Structures are given as structure tokens and as C-alpha cells.
């Protein structure tokens, strides 16, 4: 099924340093049709704002 636009998604958990977060973001980006637009990556707001590597 071809879409006219990318699928926008959000994540809960999986912030900087979390192994599984990297795996999920990488898998979602494989075909280039999904884009991460929002997330609550940590219960610590400062940690949640840190950029991914």
C-alpha cells in the first residue's frame, strides 16, 4: 500500500542509552516511510530532551 506521505509516530521510553529504543527507531526508519515526531523517552525531562546519537 503506497502512501502519499510518511507515517508519523511517537515513542514512549527508549531514550538515550536504552538499547531497545535504538533498535525500534532503526527498524522504523528502514524503508524511509516513517518519521519520529514525538516521544516521552524518559521520566526525567532533562534526559528525555537529550539528542540521540
C-alpha angles and dihedrals in degrees: 000000000000119000129205090224142024121275109251117214142173132212134215112206126350097105129159111325095017109122097206093051091061090049094051094046091048093049092048090051097048098099096029094237098109130066128191108231105164143011150162097217099170139010086238106079093207092052090045091057095054114112121248118246 
